Amino acid sequence: MTSAITMRSLVKQYPNGVRGVDGIDLDIGQGEFFALLGPSGCGKTTLLRSIAGLESITEGSLEIDGEDMTEREPGERGVAMVFQDYALFPHMEVADNIAYPLRIRKVDRATRREAASRTAAGLSLDGLLDRRPGQLSGGQQQRVALARAIATRPDVLLLDEPLSNLDARLRLEARSFLKELQRDLGVTSVFVTHDQAEALALADRIAVMREGRIQQVGTPRQVFHEPANTFVASFIGSHPMNLNEGVVRGGRLVALGAELPLPAPGADGCPDGREVTWGVRPEYVEWSDAEVPGAIHADVSTLENLGAQVLMSARIGEARFQAVVDEDPLPSVGQHCWFTFPVAKTLVFDRSTGLRIGGGER
């Protein structure tokens, strides 16, 4: 895979000494749809703005298509950016908003209008060219912002939380539209989001970030099934992974009052006496109202309706254990249940470092 964006030891440090981005090494492939994912304050937007040239790079290097862009001005980088609030000019019509970057480049008016018309047609905006942003819906404004970005035919498209201002239903529709658009354009795209479901649905690969550093880079399947550490395991997924303390004894895992089989260990192995964190996703947990030898048993504490499924929570001492189960049949709150799961879907992490040492697809 040809690398379109290359970062080496990239640092962005602010005057107060805070490192918004702390030593990033990352390669983003040509034509790839790449997500920067993490909680608020993790550095993902700072990294995106560093690629755009809106933030100066303190240390390290940035290359785009093999050219050093570390010190280049934003307009010299061949990138276009869509902001979270779309940043449309309220006094300009849609056509002028789309053509504005070309106007800055001193492209003649006729060429600008032709480019705006062509780009708008590709995004189903051709009937809205004479309207102003205030006359558009949120989804239409988002498409205008995208049209303005791609009208310049950038080498790299940068998207800063592009769907966050849309309501839930429109966000799902826009997600499909955005993925199809990126595939059609074939442009290298980097988007920032705190929504892991959005990242899993859209991205070819994901970089999960925390406190200015990358925790893991991988495909959606890799970060979901093979999280590098407990942070990634808990952050990725519609429902947080069940993560509970345990200890290895006699080749078994003692956790939540049960003796459980160990998943296949990693290179470090799981020697006797090792203190670990054991995990399984709620989606892989099944329940029974009849006793199952070796299963985790607890009383149901809450039931949360998810539509076609239900999130079941149980308390085992101070620990909480959850399962996503079908809506029929269901236990009642307070009912005693036994919980089982495929061993192949369980994970083991070192308790002190948080790093995965067992389980995961191989």
DRENVEXBA-707117 format. One line per field, with one value per residue (C-alpha): chain; x, y, z; residue number from 1. Coordinates in Angstrom, 2 decimals. Layout:
N
c = A_...
xx = X_...
yy = Y_...
zz = Z_...
k = NUM_...
//
This chain:
362
c = A_A_A_A_A_A_A_A_A_A_A_A_A_A_A_A_A_A_A_A_A_A_A_A_A_A_A_A_A_A_A_A_A_A_A_A_A_A_A_A_A_A_A_A_A_A_A_A_A_A_A_A_A_A_A_A_A_A_A_A_A_A_A_A_A_A_A_A_A_A_A_A_A_A_A_A_A_A_A_A_A_A_A_A_A_A_A_A_A_A_A_A_A_A_A_A_A_A_A_A_A_A_A_A_A_A_A_A_A_A_A_A_A_A_A_A_A_A_A_A_A_A_A_A_A_A_A_A_A_A_A_A_A_A_A_A_A_A_A_A_A_A_A_A_A_A_A_A_A_A_A_A_A_A_A_A_A_A_A_A_A_A_A_A_A_A_A_A_A_A_A_A_A_A_A_A_A_A_A_A_A_A_A_A_A_A_A_A_A_A_A_A_A_A_A_A_A_A_A_A_A_A_A_A_A_A_A_A_A_A_A_A_A_A_A_A_A_A_A_A_A_A_A_A_A_A_A_A_A_A_A_A_A_A_A_A_A_A_A_A_A_A_A_A_A_A_A_A_A_A_A_A_A_A_A_A_A_A_A_A_A_A_A_A_A_A_A_A_A_A_A_A_A_A_A_A_A_A_A_A_A_A_A_A_A_A_A_A_A_A_A_A_A_A_A_A_A_A_A_A_A_A_A_A_A_A_A_A_A_A_A_A_A_A_A_A_A_A_A_A_A_A_A_A_A_A_A_A_A_A_A_A_A_A_A_A_A_A_A_A_A_A_A_A_A_A_A_A_A_A_A_A_A_A_A_A_A_A_A_A_A_A
xx = 0.00_1.48_1.67_-0.08_0.63_3.68_4.27_7.42_7.84_5.32_4.83_2.62_3.51_1.72_3.41_2.17_4.10_1.07_1.67_-1.53_0.17_3.06_5.38_3.07_4.41_1.74_1.37_-1.93_-2.31_-3.14_-6.93_-7.53_-10.46_-8.71_-10.26_-8.69_-10.80_-10.73_-12.38_-12.43_-8.97_-7.08_-5.33_-7.19_-8.31_-4.87_-3.33_-5.79_-5.06_-1.34_-1.81_-3.75_-1.07_-3.44_-1.22_2.55_4.52_6.89_8.98_9.10_8.09_5.05_5.09_2.21_2.75_6.45_6.95_8.02_5.16_6.38_6.94_4.67_1.76_-1.77_-2.45_0.65_-0.26_-2.93_-5.42_-9.03_-10.84_-14.47_-15.05_-17.45_-19.68_-19.26_-17.96_-20.14_-20.41_-24.00_-24.14_-23.06_-25.20_-24.39_-22.61_-20.31_-19.62_-18.56_-16.42_-14.80_-11.50_-11.10_-11.72_-8.90_-6.67_-7.66_-9.40_-11.56_-15.28_-16.53_-14.30_-15.37_-19.05_-18.55_-16.65_-19.30_-22.11_-20.36_-19.52_-22.99_-24.62_-22.56_-23.86_-27.51_-27.20_-27.78_-31.25_-29.93_-27.14_-28.98_-29.89_-28.01_-26.90_-29.68_-32.23_-30.75_-31.20_-28.28_-27.71_-27.71_-25.24_-22.98_-23.06_-22.24_-19.21_-18.14_-18.68_-16.54_-13.76_-13.76_-14.25_-10.52_-9.72_-7.46_-4.86_-6.09_-9.56_-9.68_-12.97_-13.37_-16.39_-18.36_-21.56_-21.75_-24.19_-26.78_-29.66_-29.47_-31.49_-29.80_-26.40_-27.00_-28.03_-25.06_-22.71_-23.66_-23.47_-20.03_-18.63_-19.96_-18.61_-15.13_-15.08_-16.20_-13.60_-10.78_-9.26_-7.17_-9.43_-8.76_-11.67_-11.87_-14.62_-15.34_-18.11_-16.69_-19.73_-19.10_-15.43_-16.18_-18.76_-16.76_-13.04_-10.69_-8.38_-8.60_-6.05_-7.37_-5.87_-5.51_-3.69_-1.93_-0.66_-1.83_-2.96_-3.61_-3.86_-5.87_-8.89_-12.31_-12.29_-8.85_-9.57_-12.89_-11.72_-8.04_-7.80_-4.20_-5.07_-7.94_-8.46_-9.13_-11.24_-13.47_-13.66_-14.51_-17.95_-21.55_-21.50_-18.36_-16.56_-16.98_-13.58_-13.11_-10.18_-9.04_-6.08_-4.65_-4.67_-3.95_-4.35_-7.77_-8.97_-10.63_-12.92_-16.41_-16.73_-16.18_-13.36_-13.24_-11.18_-8.32_-8.22_-5.11_-2.25_-0.07_3.74_3.89_1.58_-0.53_1.59_0.05_-0.60_-0.61_-3.05_-5.03_-8.01_-10.43_-12.81_-15.73_-18.08_-21.74_-22.82_-21.20_-22.74_-25.73_-27.90_-29.83_-32.26_-31.06_-27.77_-24.79_-21.62_-18.66_-20.77_-20.89_-24.02_-25.64_-28.95_-30.21_-30.13_-31.43_-32.92_-32.51_-34.57_-32.50_-35.32_-34.82_-32.46_-32.07_-29.02_-29.04_-26.91_-26.03_-24.07_-21.52_-20.27_-18.79_-18.41_-20.91_-21.49_-23.55_-25.09_-26.91_-29.67_-32.78_-35.97_-37.79_-37.50_-36.24_-35.54_-37.04_-35.12_-33.81_-33.90_-30.87_-29.15_-26.12_-23.97_-21.93_-19.84_-17.47_-13.93_-12.62_-14.37_-12.70_-9.58_-6.96_-4.94_-2.05_-3.55_-0.58_0.11_-3.32_-1.78_-3.51_-1.69_-4.28_-7.24_-8.18_-8.31_-5.03
yy = 0.00_3.32_5.78_9.10_10.57_9.74_11.01_10.35_11.28_14.08_16.35_19.37_21.10_24.23_27.15_25.87_22.64_20.45_17.99_17.76_15.20_13.23_11.35_10.05_7.51_6.79_5.84_6.43_4.71_6.17_6.31_5.06_6.15_6.53_7.40_9.13_7.92_8.72_10.60_14.38_15.81_12.80_14.86_13.62_17.07_18.52_15.81_16.51_20.25_19.47_17.59_20.56_23.03_24.87_23.81_24.18_21.00_21.26_18.17_15.39_15.34_15.15_14.00_14.01_11.95_11.76_15.53_17.09_19.30_19.92_23.64_24.22_26.67_25.17_26.29_24.48_21.04_19.90_19.28_20.34_20.33_20.02_21.53_20.32_23.40_23.38_27.03_28.17_31.88_32.85_35.82_33.76_31.54_27.83_28.23_30.90_28.91_25.92_28.03_30.15_28.18_28.52_32.24_32.48_30.75_33.42_30.96_32.86_33.23_31.04_28.15_28.60_28.46_25.40_23.58_24.51_23.33_20.03_19.30_20.27_17.93_15.03_15.72_16.34_20.06_21.33_22.66_24.61_26.68_30.00_29.45_30.63_28.31_29.56_28.18_24.67_21.69_20.35_17.53_19.93_22.23_19.25_18.39_21.99_21.86_18.60_20.08_23.10_20.77_18.44_21.19_21.90_18.23_17.85_15.14_14.66_15.28_16.04_15.70_17.05_15.36_15.82_14.14_15.33_18.21_15.95_14.22_10.45_9.40_11.83_10.81_7.22_8.36_10.73_7.95_5.78_8.77_9.77_6.25_5.99_9.45_8.63_5.39_7.19_9.94_7.61_10.48_9.80_10.82_11.28_11.89_12.63_11.21_10.31_7.96_4.44_3.13_5.77_4.83_1.10_1.68_4.09_3.50_1.16_1.51_3.24_4.83_4.78_7.69_8.56_11.50_12.48_8.99_6.17_3.09_0.89_1.06_-1.58_-2.46_-2.18_-5.95_-5.90_-3.17_-4.83_-8.44_-7.92_-4.81_-4.07_-3.09_-2.57_1.05_0.02_-2.92_-0.68_2.20_0.16_-1.41_-0.27_-1.64_-1.61_-4.92_-6.80_-6.33_-8.00_-8.93_-12.53_-14.76_-17.79_-20.97_-24.47_-23.52_-21.98_-18.44_-17.66_-14.65_-13.56_-16.51_-19.09_-21.14_-20.35_-21.79_-19.64_-18.48_-19.31_-17.30_-14.82_-14.80_-13.95_-16.81_-16.99_-18.65_-19.82_-17.01_-14.25_-11.46_-10.53_-8.64_-10.92_-9.67_-10.72_-8.55_-8.47_-9.45_-12.89_-13.68_-16.04_-16.71_-19.62_-19.94_-23.51_-24.25_-24.63_-26.15_-23.76_-20.79_-17.35_-17.06_-13.86_-12.09_-9.79_-6.16_-4.20_-4.74_-2.04_-2.33_-1.80_-2.55_-6.05_-6.89_-6.18_-5.19_-7.33_-6.28_-8.37_-7.60_-10.00_-8.37_-5.04_-6.24_-5.71_-8.17_-7.48_-9.43_-8.35_-10.91_-11.47_-9.88_-13.20_-14.99_-12.67_-13.16_-10.79_-8.35_-10.22_-13.62_-15.89_-16.70_-18.53_-16.79_-18.62_-17.57_-19.06_-19.32_-18.15_-14.80_-14.09_-12.00_-11.79_-8.66_-8.14_-6.35_-4.06_-2.93_-3.38_-5.10_-8.07_-11.36_-13.92_-14.37_-12.53_-13.71_-15.04
zz = 0.00_-1.11_1.75_1.12_4.57_6.66_10.19_12.16_15.85_15.34_18.37_18.92_22.18_23.36_25.18_28.55_28.00_27.23_24.40_22.39_20.16_21.63_19.28_16.55_14.01_11.43_7.75_5.95_2.60_-0.79_-1.20_2.34_4.51_7.86_11.24_14.23_17.14_20.83_23.70_24.00_24.62_23.23_20.51_17.43_16.23_16.99_14.80_11.99_12.17_12.12_8.86_7.48_8.57_10.92_13.84_13.67_14.30_17.26_16.54_13.98_10.33_8.05_4.42_1.93_-1.23_-0.44_-0.07_3.23_4.42_7.95_7.39_4.39_4.51_4.53_0.97_-0.29_1.08_-1.38_1.41_1.93_5.24_6.31_9.76_12.43_12.08_8.25_8.35_5.45_4.61_5.55_3.14_0.11_-2.07_-2.27_-5.61_-4.22_-1.07_-3.14_-5.46_-2.75_-2.48_-6.26_-5.97_-3.42_-5.96_-8.50_-10.82_-13.33_-12.62_-15.46_-14.42_-10.80_-11.68_-13.87_-11.10_-8.53_-10.79_-11.60_-7.96_-6.74_-9.25_-7.93_-4.42_-5.41_-4.73_-8.26_-7.38_-4.39_-5.92_-5.52_-1.85_1.21_4.06_6.35_3.90_3.99_6.29_8.33_5.85_2.92_4.68_5.28_1.56_0.64_2.96_1.30_-2.17_-1.29_-0.13_-3.14_-5.77_-5.44_-6.17_-3.13_-2.65_0.93_2.39_6.13_8.02_11.57_13.20_9.95_11.19_14.79_14.11_12.48_14.24_14.74_11.69_9.33_10.71_9.59_6.10_5.86_6.97_4.01_1.66_2.92_2.50_-1.06_-1.90_-0.64_-2.62_-5.79_-5.40_-4.36_-2.37_0.72_3.60_7.30_9.63_13.32_15.49_19.11_17.95_17.75_15.86_13.19_12.95_12.73_10.00_7.82_8.18_6.35_9.36_12.72_15.04_18.60_20.56_24.22_25.82_22.61_21.79_19.55_21.46_18.44_14.65_12.84_10.75_12.41_12.88_14.50_17.02_17.92_18.19_19.04_21.23_22.19_25.75_28.17_27.05_23.46_24.65_26.75_24.25_21.15_20.92_21.25_24.79_26.97_27.21_30.47_32.15_35.51_37.71_37.88_38.67_36.88_38.96_37.73_34.09_34.73_35.29_38.60_38.17_39.25_41.59_38.86_37.35_33.66_30.79_29.54_25.92_23.94_25.53_23.75_23.74_27.44_28.38_31.50_34.24_37.47_39.93_37.32_38.11_35.02_33.71_31.93_29.25_27.08_25.04_26.17_22.63_23.07_26.47_26.75_29.79_31.24_34.12_34.69_36.45_34.11_35.64_35.58_34.48_36.08_38.21_39.49_39.99_37.26_38.46_35.43_31.97_29.30_26.13_22.95_20.50_19.10_21.97_25.67_27.72_30.86_33.85_36.89_40.06_41.48_44.64_43.52_39.93_37.14_34.31_31.19_28.34_25.18_24.70_22.60_23.90_24.14_26.47_29.20_32.88_35.41_37.58_40.62_38.89_39.34_36.03_34.69_32.05_29.40_26.38_23.78_25.15_21.77_22.30_25.65_26.20_28.94_29.77_32.13_35.14_35.76_32.18_30.63_27.59_26.00_26.65_25.61_23.29_20.16_16.55_15.25
k = 1_2_3_4_5_6_7_8_9_10_11_12_13_14_15_16_17_18_19_20_21_22_23_24_25_26_27_28_29_30_31_32_33_34_35_36_37_38_39_40_41_42_43_44_45_46_47_48_49_50_51_52_53_54_55_56_57_58_59_60_61_62_63_64_65_66_67_68_69_70_71_72_73_74_75_76_77_78_79_80_81_82_83_84_85_86_87_88_89_90_91_92_93_94_95_96_97_98_99_100_101_102_103_104_105_106_107_108_109_110_111_112_113_114_115_116_117_118_119_120_121_122_123_124_125_126_127_128_129_130_131_132_133_134_135_136_137_138_139_140_141_142_143_144_145_146_147_148_149_150_151_152_153_154_155_156_157_158_159_160_161_162_163_164_165_166_167_168_169_170_171_172_173_174_175_176_177_178_179_180_181_182_183_184_185_186_187_188_189_190_191_192_193_194_195_196_197_198_199_200_201_202_203_204_205_206_207_208_209_210_211_212_213_214_215_216_217_218_219_220_221_222_223_224_225_226_227_228_229_230_231_232_233_234_235_236_237_238_239_240_241_242_243_244_245_246_247_248_249_250_251_252_253_254_255_256_257_258_259_260_261_262_263_264_265_266_267_268_269_270_271_272_273_274_275_276_277_278_279_280_281_282_283_284_285_286_287_288_289_290_291_292_293_294_295_296_297_298_299_300_301_302_303_304_305_306_307_308_309_310_311_312_313_314_315_316_317_318_319_320_321_322_323_324_325_326_327_328_329_330_331_332_333_334_335_336_337_338_339_340_341_342_343_344_345_346_347_348_349_350_351_352_353_354_355_356_357_358_359_360_361_362
//
